[in-house]
């Protein structure tokens, strides 16, 4: 059709699927690995001081690890037994605890997940998030806290990192 935008046919197997514009849709992304680390540090600080989420994560006793291969970053998180803090975290593998769950995802997926726009079950099925070290009890203890993580992350993005906000 003259003057029409170029389109690309998308299909599965031999069947023809929907017709989509060929221009790639860009999604918000972190300016750098340092920015991702800064935001995650702010998020964990907020969760640690949250009177509901901090104790819930500590009491779950589920050490977990996040790998972000596209920015070559690791984050390890664990509960603290005693003291005023609930959580401890390190952006390295030099830790004194063994993670029970490991979540691996690229940073754009993490941004969507932490804003509540990436469904964990679908992301696992589509392999956008990989979960290893899976123990049913550990996952069941960890997952209920995700709502509070999302609330804190959305607030941080809205206040300080609007370029990451999803529409």
N, CA and C atoms as a LAMMPS dump frame, in Angstrom:
ITEM: TIMESTEP
0
ITEM: NUMBER OF ATOMS
501
ITEM: BOX BOUNDS ff ff ff
-5.0000000000000000e+02 5.0000000000000000e+02
-5.0000000000000000e+02 5.0000000000000000e+02
-5.0000000000000000e+02 5.0000000000000000e+02
ITEM: ATOMS id mol type element x y z
1 1 1 N 0.853 -1.158 0
2 1 2 C 0 0 0
3 1 3 C 0.906 1.231 0
4 2 1 N 0.78 2.129 -0.973
5 2 2 C 1.661 3.289 -1.049
6 2 3 C 1.517 4.188 0.169
7 3 1 N 2.653 4.626 0.694
8 3 2 C 2.648 5.557 1.829
9 3 3 C 2.432 4.899 3.18
10 4 1 N 2.105 3.634 3.228
11 4 2 C 1.864 2.96 4.505
12 4 3 C 3.203 2.607 5.146
13 5 1 N 3.217 2.577 6.461
14 5 2 C 4.431 2.192 7.194
15 5 3 C 4.764 0.746 6.893
16 6 1 N 6.057 0.464 6.855
17 6 2 C 6.461 -0.923 6.649
18 6 3 C 5.974 -1.76 7.814
19 7 1 N 5.543 -2.977 7.516
20 7 2 C 5.079 -3.864 8.569
21 7 3 C 5.817 -5.172 8.475
22 8 1 N 5.76 -5.882 9.565
23 8 2 C 6.429 -7.168 9.655
24 8 3 C 5.387 -8.171 10.115
25 9 1 N 5.304 -9.316 9.419
26 9 2 C 4.369 -10.345 9.843
27 9 3 C 5.003 -11.162 10.943
28 10 1 N 4.242 -11.365 12.002
29 10 2 C 4.725 -12.12 13.142
30 10 3 C 3.886 -13.378 13.222
31 11 1 N 4.525 -14.52 13.291
32 11 2 C 3.767 -15.756 13.339
33 11 3 C 4.436 -16.789 14.204
34 12 1 N 3.72 -17.854 14.451
35 12 2 C 4.243 -18.973 15.21
36 12 3 C 4.184 -20.179 14.29
37 13 1 N 5.318 -20.786 14.081
38 13 2 C 5.355 -21.939 13.191
39 13 3 C 4.984 -21.519 11.779
40 14 1 N 4.041 -22.251 11.137
41 14 2 C 3.617 -21.934 9.781
42 14 3 C 2.41 -21.014 9.747
43 15 1 N 1.793 -20.746 10.89
44 15 2 C 0.604 -19.897 10.9
45 15 3 C 1.024 -18.433 10.927
46 16 1 N 0.237 -17.596 10.329
47 16 2 C 0.515 -16.174 10.289
48 16 3 C -0.17 -15.515 11.467
49 17 1 N 0.573 -14.69 12.167
50 17 2 C 0.029 -13.988 13.332
51 17 3 C -0.374 -12.577 12.975
52 18 1 N -0.381 -11.721 13.967
53 18 2 C -0.783 -10.335 13.799
54 18 3 C 0.265 -9.565 13.004
55 19 1 N -0.158 -8.465 12.428
56 19 2 C 0.743 -7.586 11.71
57 19 3 C 1.091 -6.438 12.64
58 20 1 N 2.391 -6.23 12.864
59 20 2 C 2.868 -5.21 13.788
60 20 3 C 3.768 -4.231 13.061
61 21 1 N 3.859 -2.99 13.528
62 21 2 C 4.824 -2.054 12.936
63 21 3 C 6.233 -2.598 13.095
64 22 1 N 7.09 -2.368 12.104
65 22 2 C 8.444 -2.911 12.159
66 22 3 C 9.358 -2.098 13.07
67 23 1 N 8.985 -0.874 13.396
68 23 2 C 9.816 -0.061 14.285
69 23 3 C 9.824 -0.681 15.675
70 24 1 N 11.009 -0.826 16.222
71 24 2 C 11.129 -1.429 17.548
72 24 3 C 10.611 -0.453 18.608
73 25 1 N 9.901 -0.982 19.574
74 25 2 C 9.41 -0.178 20.682
75 25 3 C 10.516 -0.139 21.728
76 26 1 N 10.917 1.057 22.107
77 26 2 C 11.957 1.16 23.112
78 26 3 C 11.31 1.254 24.479
79 27 1 N 11.918 0.62 25.423
80 27 2 C 11.407 0.67 26.78
81 27 3 C 12.406 1.402 27.655
82 28 1 N 11.926 1.92 28.775
83 28 2 C 12.844 2.628 29.674
84 28 3 C 13.996 1.722 30.086
85 29 1 N 15.167 2.319 30.221
86 29 2 C 16.321 1.526 30.647
87 29 3 C 17.177 2.343 31.607
88 30 1 N 17.95 1.635 32.391
89 30 2 C 18.848 2.255 33.338
90 30 3 C 19.973 2.949 32.577
91 31 1 N 20.392 4.088 33.072
92 31 2 C 21.474 4.834 32.436
93 31 3 C 22.788 4.071 32.529
94 32 1 N 22.942 3.271 33.587
95 32 2 C 24.185 2.518 33.797
96 32 3 C 23.949 1.461 34.871
97 33 1 N 24.921 0.591 35.024
98 33 2 C 24.867 -0.396 36.108
99 33 3 C 24.897 0.313 37.456
100 34 1 N 25.626 1.428 37.524
101 34 2 C 25.694 2.193 38.776
102 34 3 C 24.323 2.737 39.16
103 35 1 N 23.534 3.155 38.167
104 35 2 C 22.19 3.647 38.47
105 35 3 C 21.305 2.513 38.982
106 36 1 N 21.386 1.352 38.368
107 36 2 C 20.622 0.196 38.846
108 36 3 C 21.008 -0.122 40.283
109 37 1 N 22.287 -0.142 40.587
110 37 2 C 22.735 -0.429 41.952
111 37 3 C 22.221 0.63 42.923
112 38 1 N 22.264 1.879 42.538
113 38 2 C 21.79 2.975 43.386
114 38 3 C 20.298 2.817 43.712
115 39 1 N 19.509 2.48 42.704
116 39 2 C 18.068 2.316 42.899
117 39 3 C 17.78 1.099 43.771
118 40 1 N 18.467 -0.01 43.51
119 40 2 C 18.247 -1.211 44.322
120 40 3 C 18.653 -0.971 45.772
121 41 1 N 19.712 -0.213 45.98
122 41 2 C 20.127 0.122 47.34
123 41 3 C 19.045 0.964 48.029
124 42 1 N 18.492 1.947 47.319
125 42 2 C 17.396 2.751 47.88
126 42 3 C 16.179 1.881 48.173
127 43 1 N 15.868 0.956 47.271
128 43 2 C 14.726 0.071 47.452
129 43 3 C 14.896 -0.785 48.701
130 44 1 N 16.05 -1.4 48.85
131 44 2 C 16.275 -2.268 50.002
132 44 3 C 16.328 -1.477 51.307
133 45 1 N 16.832 -0.259 51.261
134 45 2 C 16.818 0.6 52.442
135 45 3 C 15.376 0.901 52.848
136 46 1 N 14.526 1.188 51.858
137 46 2 C 13.11 1.466 52.136
138 46 3 C 12.402 0.227 52.681
139 47 1 N 12.661 -0.927 52.078
140 47 2 C 12.034 -2.169 52.536
141 47 3 C 12.519 -2.532 53.932
142 48 1 N 13.807 -2.336 54.188
143 48 2 C 14.386 -2.645 55.495
144 48 3 C 13.706 -1.836 56.597
145 49 1 N 13.351 -0.597 56.309
146 49 2 C 12.722 0.25 57.329
147 49 3 C 11.194 0.179 57.308
148 50 1 N 10.628 -0.563 56.379
149 50 2 C 9.173 -0.737 56.306
150 50 3 C 8.747 -1.661 57.445
151 51 1 N 7.836 -1.209 58.32
152 51 2 C 7.474 -2.023 59.483
153 51 3 C 6.766 -3.338 59.146
154 52 1 N 6.281 -3.469 57.92
155 52 2 C 5.636 -4.72 57.518
156 52 3 C 6.567 -5.579 56.661
157 53 1 N 7.112 -4.997 55.617
158 53 2 C 7.907 -5.764 54.653
159 53 3 C 9.255 -6.209 55.211
160 54 1 N 9.946 -5.326 55.938
161 54 2 C 11.255 -5.685 56.491
162 54 3 C 11.195 -6.91 57.389
163 55 1 N 10.345 -6.873 58.43
164 55 2 C 10.246 -8.055 59.294
165 55 3 C 9.752 -9.305 58.563
166 56 1 N 8.865 -9.112 57.586
167 56 2 C 8.359 -10.273 56.845
168 56 3 C 9.485 -10.941 56.066
169 57 1 N 10.317 -10.145 55.402
170 57 2 C 11.448 -10.733 54.67
171 57 3 C 12.448 -11.375 55.617
172 58 1 N 12.73 -10.721 56.745
173 58 2 C 13.663 -11.298 57.73
174 58 3 C 13.124 -12.617 58.258
175 59 1 N 11.845 -12.643 58.635
176 59 2 C 11.247 -13.838 59.219
177 59 3 C 11.079 -14.974 58.22
178 60 1 N 11.051 -14.646 56.939
179 60 2 C 10.947 -15.688 55.913
180 60 3 C 12.204 -16.549 55.869
181 61 1 N 13.326 -15.97 56.311
182 61 2 C 14.606 -16.689 56.34
183 61 3 C 14.933 -17.3 54.976
184 62 1 N 14.774 -16.469 53.939
185 62 2 C 15.06 -16.905 52.581
186 62 3 C 16.132 -15.99 51.992
187 63 1 N 17.362 -16.451 52.038
188 63 2 C 18.439 -15.71 51.396
189 63 3 C 18.236 -15.819 49.892
190 64 1 N 18.316 -14.701 49.201
191 64 2 C 18.107 -14.737 47.761
192 64 3 C 19.14 -13.889 47.037
193 65 1 N 19.26 -14.206 45.763
194 65 2 C 20.288 -13.599 44.93
195 65 3 C 19.649 -13.161 43.627
196 66 1 N 20.035 -11.983 43.158
197 66 2 C 19.577 -11.481 41.872
198 66 3 C 20.786 -11.319 40.968
199 67 1 N 20.698 -11.892 39.781
200 67 2 C 21.739 -11.75 38.772
201 67 3 C 21.18 -10.921 37.624
202 68 1 N 21.94 -9.919 37.199
203 68 2 C 21.565 -9.075 36.07
204 68 3 C 22.691 -9.182 35.044
205 69 1 N 22.656 -10.215 34.178
206 69 2 C 23.786 -10.484 33.287
207 69 3 C 24.058 -9.37 32.278
208 70 1 N 23.056 -8.623 31.867
209 70 2 C 23.284 -7.582 30.858
210 70 3 C 24.123 -6.426 31.389
211 71 1 N 24.157 -6.245 32.713
212 71 2 C 24.966 -5.178 33.315
213 71 3 C 26.039 -5.754 34.234
214 72 1 N 26.199 -7.072 34.193
215 72 2 C 27.224 -7.771 34.978
216 72 3 C 27.145 -7.399 36.461
217 73 1 N 25.961 -7.6 37.043
218 73 2 C 25.75 -7.245 38.451
219 73 3 C 25.088 -8.394 39.195
220 74 1 N 25.453 -8.519 40.458
221 74 2 C 24.842 -9.481 41.356
222 74 3 C 24.42 -8.745 42.619
223 75 1 N 23.308 -9.16 43.175
224 75 2 C 22.82 -8.615 44.441
225 75 3 C 22.395 -9.785 45.308
226 76 1 N 22.973 -9.878 46.501
227 76 2 C 22.609 -10.907 47.471
228 76 3 C 21.911 -10.249 48.642
229 77 1 N 20.794 -10.851 49.066
230 77 2 C 19.968 -10.296 50.144
231 77 3 C 19.677 -11.401 51.151
232 78 1 N 19.74 -11.035 52.446
233 78 2 C 19.461 -11.993 53.511
234 78 3 C 18.871 -11.25 54.698
235 79 1 N 18.162 -11.974 55.525
236 79 2 C 17.647 -11.399 56.761
237 79 3 C 18.737 -11.298 57.814
238 80 1 N 18.566 -10.354 58.731
239 80 2 C 19.495 -10.153 59.841
240 80 3 C 18.845 -10.737 61.089
241 81 1 N 19.578 -11.553 61.816
242 81 2 C 19.039 -12.22 63.006
243 81 3 C 18.674 -11.241 64.119
244 82 1 N 19.592 -10.367 64.481
245 82 2 C 19.372 -9.454 65.606
246 82 3 C 19.713 -8.023 65.197
247 83 1 N 19.203 -7.104 65.978
248 83 2 C 19.535 -5.706 65.756
249 83 3 C 18.38 -4.926 65.16
250 84 1 N 18.612 -3.656 64.934
251 84 2 C 17.538 -2.801 64.44
252 84 3 C 17.204 -3.028 62.969
253 85 1 N 18.153 -3.545 62.199
254 85 2 C 17.893 -3.794 60.784
255 85 3 C 17.263 -5.159 60.584
256 86 1 N 16.518 -5.277 59.499
257 86 2 C 15.9 -6.552 59.132
258 86 3 C 16.68 -7.276 58.046
259 87 1 N 17.342 -6.498 57.172
260 87 2 C 17.986 -7.063 55.993
261 87 3 C 19.447 -6.65 55.89
262 88 1 N 20.188 -7.49 55.214
263 88 2 C 21.551 -7.151 54.808
264 88 3 C 21.656 -7.484 53.332
265 89 1 N 22.452 -6.698 52.601
266 89 2 C 22.617 -6.948 51.18
267 89 3 C 24.004 -6.537 50.732
268 90 1 N 24.451 -7.233 49.704
269 90 2 C 25.78 -7.01 49.13
270 90 3 C 25.676 -7.089 47.611
271 91 1 N 26.335 -6.175 46.941
272 91 2 C 26.417 -6.209 45.484
273 91 3 C 27.687 -6.943 45.075
274 92 1 N 27.856 -8.144 45.617
275 92 2 C 28.998 -8.997 45.295
276 92 3 C 28.679 -10.406 45.759
277 93 1 N 29.544 -11.325 45.397
278 93 2 C 29.401 -12.707 45.866
279 93 3 C 30.219 -12.969 47.115
280 94 1 N 30.858 -11.949 47.653
281 94 2 C 31.64 -12.092 48.878
282 94 3 C 30.743 -12.009 50.093
283 95 1 N 29.931 -13.03 50.283
284 95 2 C 28.935 -13.037 51.359
285 95 3 C 29.16 -14.233 52.277
286 96 1 N 28.601 -14.147 53.464
287 96 2 C 28.771 -15.224 54.444
288 96 3 C 27.561 -16.159 54.496
289 97 1 N 26.605 -15.988 53.609
290 97 2 C 25.42 -16.84 53.586
291 97 3 C 25.251 -17.46 52.208
292 98 1 N 24.453 -18.507 52.147
293 98 2 C 24.214 -19.199 50.879
294 98 3 C 22.794 -18.886 50.417
295 99 1 N 22.635 -18.285 49.23
296 99 2 C 21.293 -17.991 48.715
297 99 3 C 20.495 -19.268 48.467
298 100 1 N 19.212 -19.214 48.826
299 100 2 C 18.309 -20.345 48.586
300 100 3 C 17.578 -20.198 47.257
301 101 1 N 17.394 -18.969 46.815
302 101 2 C 16.753 -18.686 45.53
303 101 3 C 17.65 -17.747 44.736
304 102 1 N 17.757 -17.994 43.449
305 102 2 C 18.468 -17.091 42.562
306 102 3 C 17.537 -16.701 41.43
307 103 1 N 17.337 -15.395 41.286
308 103 2 C 16.548 -14.837 40.197
309 103 3 C 17.527 -14.235 39.199
310 104 1 N 17.443 -14.654 37.944
311 104 2 C 18.307 -14.099 36.909
312 104 3 C 17.438 -13.438 35.85
313 105 1 N 17.743 -12.167 35.574
314 105 2 C 16.974 -11.412 34.592
315 105 3 C 17.798 -10.231 34.11
316 106 1 N 17.516 -9.781 32.9
317 106 2 C 18.164 -8.578 32.412
318 106 3 C 17.537 -7.371 33.09
319 107 1 N 18.258 -6.264 33.115
320 107 2 C 17.806 -5.087 33.847
321 107 3 C 16.47 -4.517 33.361
322 108 1 N 16.136 -4.507 32.054
323 108 2 C 14.811 -4.019 31.657
324 108 3 C 13.674 -4.888 32.216
325 109 1 N 13.918 -6.187 32.311
326 109 2 C 12.928 -7.098 32.901
327 109 3 C 12.777 -6.778 34.386
328 110 1 N 13.888 -6.526 35.053
329 110 2 C 13.841 -6.162 36.473
330 110 3 C 13.029 -4.888 36.674
331 111 1 N 13.219 -3.913 35.812
332 111 2 C 12.465 -2.668 35.913
333 111 3 C 10.964 -2.935 35.766
334 112 1 N 10.587 -3.758 34.796
335 112 2 C 9.163 -4.098 34.615
336 112 3 C 8.631 -4.887 35.81
337 113 1 N 9.41 -5.879 36.264
338 113 2 C 8.986 -6.719 37.39
339 113 3 C 8.788 -5.882 38.651
340 114 1 N 9.735 -4.99 38.932
341 114 2 C 9.655 -4.188 40.156
342 114 3 C 8.588 -3.095 40.088
343 115 1 N 8.088 -2.815 38.893
344 115 2 C 6.965 -1.886 38.77
345 115 3 C 5.639 -2.63 38.697
346 116 1 N 5.686 -3.964 38.807
347 116 2 C 4.461 -4.753 38.783
348 116 3 C 3.914 -4.98 37.387
349 117 1 N 4.726 -4.739 36.372
350 117 2 C 4.282 -4.882 34.986
351 117 3 C 4.779 -6.17 34.33
352 118 1 N 5.566 -6.943 35.04
353 118 2 C 6.081 -8.222 34.534
354 118 3 C 5.612 -9.307 35.485
355 119 1 N 4.666 -10.099 35.045
356 119 2 C 4.127 -11.183 35.853
357 119 3 C 5.184 -12.269 36.005
358 120 1 N 5.474 -12.646 37.249
359 120 2 C 6.541 -13.604 37.504
360 120 3 C 6.279 -14.945 36.821
361 121 1 N 5.072 -15.463 36.922
362 121 2 C 4.773 -16.773 36.324
363 121 3 C 4.958 -16.746 34.804
364 122 1 N 4.487 -15.699 34.164
365 122 2 C 4.632 -15.59 32.71
366 122 3 C 6.1 -15.382 32.342
367 123 1 N 6.801 -14.545 33.098
368 123 2 C 8.221 -14.305 32.83
369 123 3 C 9.032 -15.588 32.995
370 124 1 N 8.678 -16.407 33.976
371 124 2 C 9.359 -17.694 34.148
372 124 3 C 9.073 -18.608 32.96
373 125 1 N 7.817 -18.664 32.536
374 125 2 C 7.437 -19.526 31.412
375 125 3 C 8.122 -19.087 30.115
376 126 1 N 8.276 -17.778 29.937
377 126 2 C 8.905 -17.246 28.722
378 126 3 C 10.422 -17.076 28.863
379 127 1 N 10.932 -17.484 29.994
380 127 2 C 12.37 -17.459 30.299
381 127 3 C 12.975 -16.057 30.283
382 128 1 N 12.176 -15.07 30.608
383 128 2 C 12.712 -13.721 30.803
384 128 3 C 13.287 -13.613 32.212
385 129 1 N 12.757 -14.437 33.118
386 129 2 C 13.301 -14.578 34.469
387 129 3 C 13.593 -16.06 34.662
388 130 1 N 14.785 -16.347 35.158
389 130 2 C 15.146 -17.72 35.464
390 130 3 C 15.281 -17.844 36.978
391 131 1 N 14.691 -18.854 37.527
392 131 2 C 14.697 -19.092 38.968
393 131 3 C 15.411 -20.408 39.214
394 132 1 N 16.457 -20.359 40.031
395 132 2 C 17.193 -21.574 40.363
396 132 3 C 17.288 -21.704 41.881
397 133 1 N 17.68 -22.901 42.314
398 133 2 C 17.741 -23.166 43.744
399 133 3 C 16.348 -23.24 44.314
400 134 1 N 15.402 -23.541 43.462
401 134 2 C 13.993 -23.477 43.825
402 134 3 C 13.628 -24.474 44.917
403 135 1 N 13.113 -23.946 45.985
404 135 2 C 12.515 -24.73 47.054
405 135 3 C 11.136 -24.119 47.274
406 136 1 N 10.111 -24.942 47.225
407 136 2 C 8.744 -24.426 47.302
408 136 3 C 8.543 -23.539 48.528
409 137 1 N 9.021 -23.969 49.674
410 137 2 C 8.822 -23.18 50.89
411 137 3 C 9.5 -21.826 50.782
412 138 1 N 10.709 -21.814 50.238
413 138 2 C 11.452 -20.559 50.102
414 138 3 C 10.704 -19.594 49.184
415 139 1 N 10.221 -20.085 48.066
416 139 2 C 9.484 -19.225 47.139
417 139 3 C 8.188 -18.727 47.771
418 140 1 N 7.483 -19.605 48.466
419 140 2 C 6.217 -19.204 49.091
420 140 3 C 6.429 -18.179 50.199
421 141 1 N 7.566 -18.23 50.862
422 141 2 C 7.872 -17.243 51.901
423 141 3 C 8.272 -15.905 51.294
424 142 1 N 8.977 -15.948 50.163
425 142 2 C 9.483 -14.728 49.548
426 142 3 C 8.42 -13.971 48.756
427 143 1 N 7.624 -14.664 47.969
428 143 2 C 6.722 -14.023 47.016
429 143 3 C 5.675 -13.088 47.622
430 144 1 N 5.122 -13.344 48.792
431 144 2 C 4.125 -12.404 49.323
432 144 3 C 4.665 -11.001 49.594
433 145 1 N 5.954 -10.842 49.675
434 145 2 C 6.522 -9.512 49.931
435 145 3 C 6.632 -8.679 48.66
436 146 1 N 6.384 -9.282 47.511
437 146 2 C 6.601 -8.562 46.258
438 146 3 C 5.706 -7.336 46.12
439 147 1 N 4.532 -7.356 46.68
440 147 2 C 3.649 -6.187 46.61
441 147 3 C 4.269 -4.963 47.27
442 148 1 N 4.905 -5.157 48.421
443 148 2 C 5.558 -4.04 49.107
444 148 3 C 6.798 -3.568 48.352
445 149 1 N 7.526 -4.498 47.743
446 149 2 C 8.672 -4.116 46.921
447 149 3 C 8.213 -3.213 45.779
448 150 1 N 7.129 -3.612 45.134
449 150 2 C 6.588 -2.845 44.009
450 150 3 C 6.181 -1.447 44.463
451 151 1 N 5.498 -1.334 45.591
452 151 2 C 5.076 -0.019 46.09
453 151 3 C 6.278 0.893 46.299
454 152 1 N 7.303 0.397 46.96
455 152 2 C 8.492 1.201 47.227
456 152 3 C 9.224 1.551 45.928
457 153 1 N 9.351 0.586 45.035
458 153 2 C 10.064 0.83 43.783
459 153 3 C 9.344 1.88 42.941
460 154 1 N 8.035 1.748 42.825
461 154 2 C 7.271 2.735 42.05
462 154 3 C 7.45 4.139 42.615
463 155 1 N 7.445 4.267 43.931
464 155 2 C 7.624 5.58 44.565
465 155 3 C 9.005 6.137 44.238
466 156 1 N 10.032 5.309 44.355
467 156 2 C 11.402 5.742 44.077
468 156 3 C 11.53 6.199 42.621
469 157 1 N 10.98 5.425 41.702
470 157 2 C 11.046 5.779 40.286
471 157 3 C 10.3 7.083 40.034
472 158 1 N 9.101 7.214 40.578
473 158 2 C 8.306 8.429 40.357
474 158 3 C 9.008 9.673 40.898
475 159 1 N 9.631 9.55 42.066
476 159 2 C 10.267 10.71 42.694
477 159 3 C 11.622 11.058 42.105
478 160 1 N 12.44 10.045 41.811
479 160 2 C 13.836 10.321 41.47
480 160 3 C 14.308 9.817 40.108
481 161 1 N 13.579 8.916 39.467
482 161 2 C 14.021 8.313 38.215
483 161 3 C 12.867 8.228 37.225
484 162 1 N 12.239 9.348 36.878
485 162 2 C 11.045 9.29 36.015
486 162 3 C 11.323 8.69 34.627
487 163 1 N 12.576 8.687 34.188
488 163 2 C 12.901 8.098 32.88
489 163 3 C 12.697 6.574 32.867
490 164 1 N 12.537 5.965 34.045
491 164 2 C 12.31 4.512 34.126
492 164 3 C 10.838 4.139 34.213
493 165 1 N 9.982 5.122 34.403
494 165 2 C 8.545 4.854 34.573
495 165 3 C 7.962 4.247 33.307
496 166 1 N 7.201 3.196 33.512
497 166 2 C 6.51 2.552 32.401
498 166 3 C 5.166 3.236 32.204
499 167 1 N 4.751 3.343 30.961
500 167 2 C 3.47 4.025 30.718
501 167 3 C 2.293 3.105 30.828
